[in-house]
Amino acid sequence: MPDYLLEVGTEELPAEQVTDSQERLKSLISEALREANVKFDDITSFGTPRRLTCVVQGIAAVQETVQKKVSGPAVKSSFDPSGKALPPAIGFAQKNGLSVEQLQREEVGGVEKLVANLTIKGKPVGEVLREIVPASIMQLSTERMMRWGSSELKFSRPIRWIVSLLDSEEVPLALDTIESGRKTFGNRVLAPGTIDIVNTKSYVEALRGVRVLVDASERQEVIRNQVQAVSAKVSGKPRQLGGSLLDEVVNITEWPHAILGEFEKEFLDLPDKLIETIMIHHQRYFPVERQDGGDSKKRLLPYFVTVSNNDRQEAEAIIKQGNERVIRARLADGRFFYFEDQKTKLTARSHALEQLTFQEGLGSYLDKSQRLVSGARILIDSLPLDARIAICLEKTMELCKLDLVTSLVRELPELQGYVGSWYAEQEGAPPDVVTAIASHYAPRSQSDGIPGDTVGQFAAVIDKLDNVVALFALGRRPTGSSDPYALRRQSQGIIDILFDGLNSYRVNITALIELFLALVQPSLEKKKGFDAKKTVADVKDFLSQRVRTKLQERGYRREIIDAATTSFDPLENIPDLLTRCEALQKQASTPEGLEVIRVGVRIGNILNDTSVGSVDVALFDIDEEKQLWETFQTKVVSVWERDGQFHHPSSAQDYQRMLELLKAIVKPVDAFFEKVMVNDPDTAKKNNRQGLLRLIYHYFASVADYPKLQPLLP
């Protein structure tokens, strides 16, 4: 079977769109072929800044012939009493290319209808491709589409050419005035002319001949090897040789060539993170550090690696000089701002913070800073924190936003947090505060981890939660794929920190949500449609969804998660939630444990409510209810209660002990339900028996909502 090649040539695409667009094109073509009943073996996609490509391997030469049944009008409205066809029947038959006599009759939904049984003969695949490919290309939508010239087309960047080949034969396509062919373009600098693609199998090598590596994975490997090789020439190794920087460089080159550049050593007195940020975010350079690691804060060498799209030897010196000139200017600016900022202490910048708007309608960053301090104090009062952590957390919240009004952060917003950390260290702040000011923004991206320090973890939760609550209160929650304020990422960061960092602390997120909303509410009371209760509920639901997902990722079954999260507010005590889920998971893994679950499910299902009941022993008149009461009192209550009071389980050992005790009542409960009518006609007996069950179920309910576990039962 033949292969089909589609190449869409464009002006340079934004780097962040190349990978997504090539995968999207592959998905669209694949889906369209399946819907058109065209079989194929596999489909591969390629992408460079100037082209998006799909190669369909082993595509069928002819579309499959299919049988199709089309339902038409009701029979009673299609013929007159004499059986003569009426317009509905005639029109339906003509529409499907049949005579009325060829129509069948079938009952559809209780109504006898006319049915057309059609045989749709497959068309040559070239005809099918001409129909589906242009539509697939135009579905490659991005956030910012553009038009060019007099064309009505909209695409991320102007489309300049299209290659469409079935093996060696052209498959003519047209997008507005752009007609397909076999001509493609080489490297814009090294081979700017056109070449003809002879057939689909020669495509990759043909482009290689005009200095284009169309396979992104090959470009990535070339870049990785070259950058490592030139770094080794100065006894160094590259930083950031992976992740977003490498992906971006891959998607801005077609024929990568690594070049080593150099800058003056005196710039190394700047923080490594400052130099690295200037190189990466502004220039897309790979910083070079010592191979032996060296000082933990001063590892960079006075070199960088840039990746050019030009490997001509005569051009290398010019490219090197130009990039060195740019990095010197950038570093000189950074140096100036870094030392100029330090002439004013962080603590003296509060007045400037008051002039920086946090969100329209919610005051300034000074107002936000004060909310963060309030959140820290609530946590400090509610948790048994080490005195050092408590003091440093409050100090971090006071200082963590002050660098937003520094010149260096205005110039390099990516450094917010880091700049405050450097200046706080210069001013003698405690090490925990210095670290937390920088780390509280983490995770800053999907590839970033949570803060590595406890103070930073607490600070991150407080800061991110304030952002989420404030923006939800303004009505700016994420919708669909739109999330301009990164609230999904921030919410996931909160949950990740609570699960993976602060899982030994009972951080009451619900209380913090209510606190932050109360602090911003005076600014929002005149806002049309503002509803404080709904906002709290929306934020809690938004975070709870991520709690459930996190539990699923940890391997807990859906039924266990449902039972554990509906019995108690999951946002009030994450450590307790994790402990209960683990106890339930263990309970559900043994036959004895499943018997206890069965009893809990049965009792929970029979009760109208789960409030604690009361019992009058004198009303027991059946041996089985007396036996259940006696077993429950001697084997469970007397062992569990302290000073006649029920105490809620609070540790893994507590939950395990509770579930072990409940095994004793399995048989008495079964006997009770077999011999005793709970809903007795005698109201006093009914209430007394339900009271007994409520007392028993109170122990189950202290662990979970047991009826939610019913699907686990064999």
Backbone hydrogen bonds, N-H to C=O, Kabsch-Sander energy under -0.5 kcal/mol:
donor,donor_aa,acceptor,acceptor_aa,energy
4,Y,56,V,-2.5
5,L,165,L,-3.1
6,L,54,C,-2.7
7,E,163,V,-2.3
8,V,52,L,-3.1
9,G,7,E,-0.7
9,G,161,W,-2.9
10,T,50,R,-2.1
11,E,158,P,-1.8
13,L,49,P,-2.7
17,Q,14,P,-2.0
18,V,14,P,-0.9
18,V,15,A,-0.8
19,T,15,A,-0.6
21,S,17,Q,-2.7
22,Q,18,V,-2.3
23,E,19,T,-2.1
24,R,20,D,-2.4
25,L,21,S,-2.6
26,K,22,Q,-2.0
27,S,23,E,-2.2
28,L,24,R,-2.7
29,I,25,L,-2.6
30,S,26,K,-2.3
31,E,27,S,-2.6
32,A,28,L,-2.5
33,L,29,I,-2.4
34,R,30,S,-1.9
35,E,31,E,-2.4
36,A,32,A,-1.6
37,N,34,R,-1.6
38,V,33,L,-2.7
39,K,37,N,-0.6
41,D,57,Q,-2.0
42,D,57,Q,-1.5
44,T,55,V,-2.6
46,F,53,T,-2.3
47,G,214,V,-1.1
48,T,51,R,-2.5
51,R,48,T,-1.0
52,L,8,V,-1.9
53,T,46,F,-2.4
54,C,6,L,-2.6
55,V,44,T,-2.9
56,V,4,Y,-2.9
57,Q,42,D,-2.4
57,Q,55,V,-0.7
59,I,2,P,-2.4
60,A,39,K,-2.9
63,Q,123,K,-3.2
64,E,37,N,-2.5
66,V,120,I,-2.1
68,K,118,L,-2.9
70,V,68,K,-0.5
70,V,116,A,-2.6
71,S,69,K,-0.5
72,G,114,L,-3.2
75,V,112,E,-2.5
77,S,74,A,-0.8
78,S,75,V,-1.7
79,F,75,V,-0.8
80,D,84,K,-2.3
83,G,80,D,-2.5
86,L,78,S,-3.4
89,A,86,L,-0.8
90,I,86,L,-2.2
91,G,87,P,-3.2
92,F,88,P,-1.9
93,A,89,A,-2.2
94,Q,90,I,-2.5
95,K,91,G,-2.4
96,N,92,F,-1.2
97,G,94,Q,-1.5
98,L,93,A,-2.9
102,Q,99,S,-1.0
103,L,100,V,-1.4
104,Q,115,V,-3.2
106,E,113,K,-2.5
108,V,106,E,-0.6
108,V,111,V,-3.3
109,G,107,E,-0.5
111,V,108,V,-1.2
113,K,106,E,-3.4
114,L,73,P,-2.7
115,V,104,Q,-2.9
116,A,70,V,-2.8
117,N,115,V,-0.6
118,L,68,K,-3.7
118,L,116,A,-0.8
120,I,66,V,-3.0
120,I,118,L,-0.6
121,K,119,T,-0.8
125,V,61,A,-2.7
127,E,124,P,-0.9
128,V,124,P,-1.5
129,L,125,V,-2.8
130,R,126,G,-1.9
131,E,127,E,-1.0
131,E,128,V,-0.8
132,I,128,V,-2.3
133,V,129,L,-2.4
135,A,131,E,-0.6
136,S,132,I,-2.0
137,I,133,V,-2.5
138,M,134,P,-2.1
139,Q,135,A,-0.6
139,Q,136,S,-0.9
140,L,137,I,-1.7
141,S,139,Q,-2.5
145,M,143,E,-0.6
146,M,155,F,-2.5
151,S,148,W,-1.6
155,F,146,M,-2.2
160,R,9,G,-2.7
161,W,9,G,-1.3
163,V,7,E,-2.5
164,S,181,G,-1.9
165,L,5,L,-2.2
166,L,169,E,-3.5
167,D,3,D,-2.4
167,D,165,L,-0.7
168,S,166,L,-0.6
169,E,166,L,-2.3
171,V,164,S,-2.6
175,L,178,I,-2.9
176,D,174,A,-0.5
178,I,175,L,-2.9
179,E,177,T,-0.6
180,S,173,L,-2.3
181,G,162,I,-1.9
184,T,195,I,-2.6
186,G,191,A,-0.6
186,G,193,G,-1.9
187,N,210,V,-2.6
191,A,187,N,-1.9
195,I,184,T,-2.3
197,I,182,R,-2.7
198,V,196,D,-0.7
200,T,167,D,-0.9
202,S,199,N,-0.8
203,Y,200,T,-1.1
206,A,202,S,-2.6
207,L,203,Y,-2.1
208,R,204,V,-1.8
209,G,205,E,-1.7
210,V,207,L,-1.1
211,R,208,R,-1.5
212,V,207,L,-1.8
213,L,254,E,-3.2
214,V,212,V,-0.9
216,A,214,V,-0.7
219,R,215,D,-2.1
220,Q,216,A,-2.5
221,E,217,S,-1.8
222,V,218,E,-2.4
223,I,219,R,-2.7
224,R,220,Q,-2.6
225,N,221,E,-2.4
226,Q,222,V,-2.5
227,V,223,I,-2.8
228,Q,224,R,-2.0
229,A,225,N,-2.1
230,V,226,Q,-2.6
231,S,227,V,-1.8
232,A,228,Q,-1.8
233,K,229,A,-0.7
234,V,231,S,-1.5
235,S,232,A,-1.8
236,G,231,S,-2.0
237,K,289,E,-2.4
239,R,287,P,-2.8
242,G,240,Q,-2.2
245,L,242,G,-0.6
246,L,242,G,-0.6
247,D,243,G,-2.1
248,E,244,S,-2.4
249,V,245,L,-2.5
250,V,246,L,-2.5
251,N,247,D,-1.6
252,I,249,V,-1.2
253,T,250,V,-0.7
257,H,308,S,-1.9
259,I,306,T,-2.9
261,G,304,F,-3.3
263,F,302,P,-2.0
267,F,264,E,-1.3
268,L,265,K,-2.3
269,D,266,E,-1.4
270,L,267,F,-1.8
272,D,297,K,-0.8
274,L,271,P,-0.5
275,I,271,P,-1.9
276,E,272,D,-3.0
277,T,273,K,-2.3
278,I,274,L,-2.1
279,M,275,I,-2.2
280,I,276,E,-2.8
281,H,277,T,-2.1
282,H,277,T,-0.7
282,H,278,I,-0.9
283,Q,278,I,-0.7
283,Q,279,M,-0.8
284,R,279,M,-0.6
284,R,280,I,-1.0
285,Y,279,M,-2.5
286,F,305,V,-2.8
288,V,303,Y,-1.1
289,E,237,K,-2.9
290,R,299,R,-2.5
291,Q,235,S,-1.3
293,G,290,R,-0.9
294,G,292,D,-1.4
295,D,298,K,-0.6
301,L,288,V,-3.1
303,Y,301,L,-2.1
304,F,261,G,-1.9
305,V,286,F,-2.0
306,T,259,I,-2.4
308,S,257,H,-2.9
308,S,306,T,-0.6
315,A,312,R,-1.1
316,E,312,R,-1.0
316,E,313,Q,-0.6
317,A,313,Q,-0.6
319,I,315,A,-2.5
320,K,316,E,-2.7
321,Q,317,A,-2.4
322,G,318,I,-2.4
323,N,319,I,-2.2
324,E,320,K,-2.3
325,R,321,Q,-2.3
326,V,322,G,-1.7
327,I,323,N,-2.4
328,R,324,E,-2.1
329,A,325,R,-1.6
330,R,326,V,-2.4
331,L,327,I,-2.8
332,A,328,R,-2.3
333,D,329,A,-2.1
334,G,330,R,-2.3
335,R,331,L,-2.6
336,F,332,A,-2.2
337,F,333,D,-2.5
338,Y,334,G,-2.3
339,F,335,R,-2.1
340,E,336,F,-2.4
341,D,337,F,-2.5
342,Q,338,Y,-0.9
343,K,340,E,-1.5
344,T,341,D,-2.0
348,A,345,K,-1.1
349,R,346,L,-2.2
350,S,347,T,-0.6
353,L,349,R,-1.9
354,E,350,S,-1.5
355,Q,352,A,-1.1
356,L,353,L,-1.1
357,T,355,Q,-0.7
358,F,363,G,-2.2
359,Q,363,G,-0.9
362,L,359,Q,-3.1
365,Y,353,L,-0.9
365,Y,356,L,-2.6
366,L,353,L,-0.8
368,K,364,S,-1.8
369,S,365,Y,-2.6
370,Q,366,L,-2.1
371,R,367,D,-1.9
372,L,368,K,-2.4
373,V,369,S,-1.9
374,S,370,Q,-2.0
375,G,371,R,-2.6
376,A,372,L,-2.2
377,R,373,V,-2.2
378,I,374,S,-2.1
379,L,375,G,-2.1
380,I,376,A,-2.7
381,D,377,R,-2.3
382,S,378,I,-1.5
383,L,379,L,-1.6
385,L,383,L,-2.0
390,A,386,D,-2.5
391,I,387,A,-2.5
392,C,388,R,-2.4
393,L,389,I,-2.5
394,E,390,A,-1.9
395,K,391,I,-2.0
396,T,392,C,-2.5
397,M,393,L,-2.2
398,E,394,E,-1.4
399,L,395,K,-1.6
400,C,396,T,-2.5
402,L,399,L,-1.6
404,L,401,K,-1.4
405,V,402,L,-1.2
406,T,403,D,-1.8
410,R,406,T,-1.8
411,E,407,S,-1.9
412,L,408,L,-2.7
415,L,412,L,-2.4
416,Q,413,P,-1.8
418,Y,415,L,-0.7
418,Y,416,Q,-0.6
419,V,415,L,-2.3
421,S,417,G,-1.9
422,W,418,Y,-2.4
423,Y,419,V,-2.5
424,A,420,G,-2.4
425,E,421,S,-2.1
426,Q,422,W,-2.0
427,E,423,Y,-1.4
428,G,425,E,-1.5
429,A,424,A,-2.6
433,V,430,P,-0.6
434,V,430,P,-2.3
435,T,431,P,-2.5
436,A,432,D,-2.1
437,I,433,V,-2.3
438,A,434,V,-1.1
439,S,435,T,-2.3
440,H,436,A,-2.1
441,Y,438,A,-0.8
442,A,439,S,-2.0
448,D,445,S,-1.2
457,Q,453,D,-2.0
458,F,454,T,-2.3
459,A,455,V,-2.6
460,A,456,G,-2.4
461,V,457,Q,-2.1
462,I,458,F,-2.2
463,D,459,A,-2.6
464,K,460,A,-2.7
465,L,461,V,-2.2
466,D,462,I,-2.0
467,N,463,D,-1.9
468,V,464,K,-2.4
469,V,465,L,-2.8
470,A,466,D,-2.5
471,L,467,N,-2.3
472,F,468,V,-2.3
473,A,469,V,-2.4
474,L,470,A,-1.3
475,G,472,F,-1.6
476,R,471,L,-3.0
479,T,482,S,-1.7
482,S,479,T,-2.3
486,A,483,D,-2.0
490,Q,486,A,-2.2
491,S,487,L,-2.5
492,Q,488,R,-2.6
493,G,489,R,-2.2
494,I,490,Q,-2.1
495,I,491,S,-2.1
496,D,492,Q,-2.8
497,I,493,G,-2.3
498,L,494,I,-2.3
499,F,495,I,-2.3
500,D,496,D,-3.1
501,G,497,I,-2.2
502,L,497,I,-2.9
505,Y,502,L,-2.2
507,V,505,Y,-1.6
508,N,506,R,-0.7
509,I,507,V,-1.3
509,I,571,L,-2.3
512,L,508,N,-1.5
513,I,509,I,-2.6
514,E,510,T,-2.2
515,L,511,A,-2.1
516,F,512,L,-2.9
517,L,513,I,-2.3
518,A,514,E,-2.1
519,L,515,L,-1.9
520,V,516,F,-1.7
521,Q,517,L,-1.8
523,S,520,V,-1.2
524,L,520,V,-0.6
524,L,521,Q,-1.7
525,E,521,Q,-1.2
527,K,524,L,-1.9
530,F,527,K,-1.8
535,T,531,D,-2.4
536,V,532,A,-2.3
537,A,533,K,-2.3
538,D,534,K,-2.9
539,V,535,T,-2.6
540,K,536,V,-2.5
541,D,537,A,-2.4
542,F,538,D,-2.5
543,L,539,V,-2.3
544,S,540,K,-2.8
545,Q,541,D,-2.1
546,R,542,F,-0.8
547,V,543,L,-1.7
548,R,544,S,-2.4
549,T,545,Q,-2.0
550,K,546,R,-2.2
551,L,547,V,-2.2
552,Q,548,R,-2.2
553,E,549,T,-2.3
554,R,550,K,-1.2
555,G,552,Q,-1.7
556,Y,551,L,-1.9
561,I,557,R,-2.3
562,D,558,R,-2.6
563,A,559,E,-2.4
564,A,560,I,-2.4
565,T,561,I,-2.5
566,T,562,D,-1.6
567,S,563,A,-0.7
568,F,564,A,-0.7
572,E,569,D,-1.6
573,N,569,D,-0.6
577,L,573,N,-2.0
578,L,574,I,-2.6
579,T,575,P,-2.1
580,R,576,D,-2.6
581,C,577,L,-2.5
582,E,578,L,-2.2
583,A,579,T,-2.3
584,L,580,R,-2.6
585,Q,581,C,-2.4
586,K,582,E,-2.1
587,Q,583,A,-2.3
588,A,584,L,-2.5
589,S,586,K,-1.1
590,T,587,Q,-1.1
594,L,590,T,-2.2
595,E,591,P,-1.6
596,V,592,E,-1.7
597,I,593,G,-2.2
598,R,594,L,-2.6
599,V,595,E,-1.9
600,G,596,V,-2.5
601,V,597,I,-2.8
602,R,598,R,-2.5
603,I,599,V,-2.6
604,G,600,G,-2.5
605,N,601,V,-2.3
606,I,602,R,-1.2
607,L,603,I,-1.2
617,V,615,V,-0.6
619,L,616,D,-1.9
620,F,617,V,-1.6
625,E,622,I,-0.7
626,K,622,I,-1.9
627,Q,623,D,-2.9
628,L,624,E,-2.1
629,W,625,E,-2.2
630,E,626,K,-2.6
631,T,627,Q,-2.7
632,F,628,L,-2.6
633,Q,629,W,-2.4
634,T,630,E,-2.6
635,K,631,T,-2.8
636,V,631,T,-0.5
636,V,632,F,-1.3
637,V,632,F,-2.6
638,S,633,Q,-2.6
640,W,636,V,-2.5
641,E,637,V,-2.8
642,R,645,Q,-2.2
645,Q,642,R,-1.9
655,Y,651,S,-2.3
656,Q,652,A,-2.3
657,R,653,Q,-2.5
658,M,654,D,-2.8
659,L,655,Y,-2.5
660,E,656,Q,-1.8
661,L,657,R,-2.3
662,L,658,M,-1.8
663,K,659,L,-0.5
663,K,660,E,-1.0
664,A,661,L,-1.5
665,I,662,L,-1.1
666,V,663,K,-1.3
669,V,665,I,-2.4
670,D,666,V,-2.1
671,A,667,K,-2.5
672,F,668,P,-2.3
673,F,669,V,-2.5
674,E,670,D,-1.5
675,K,671,A,-2.0
676,V,672,F,-2.7
678,V,676,V,-0.8
680,D,677,M,-0.5
680,D,678,V,-1.8
683,T,681,P,-0.8
686,K,682,D,-2.7
687,N,683,T,-2.7
688,N,684,A,-2.0
689,R,685,K,-2.8
690,Q,686,K,-2.6
691,G,687,N,-2.1
692,L,688,N,-1.8
693,L,689,R,-2.2
694,R,690,Q,-2.5
695,L,691,G,-2.2
696,I,692,L,-2.1
697,Y,693,L,-3.2
698,H,694,R,-1.8
699,Y,695,L,-0.6
699,Y,696,I,-1.4
700,F,696,I,-1.0
701,A,697,Y,-3.5
702,S,698,H,-0.9
703,V,700,F,-2.1
704,A,700,F,-2.1
705,D,563,A,-1.9
706,Y,704,A,-1.2
708,K,705,D,-1.7
709,L,706,Y,-2.6
710,Q,707,P,-1.4
712,L,709,L,-2.2
713,L,710,Q,-1.9
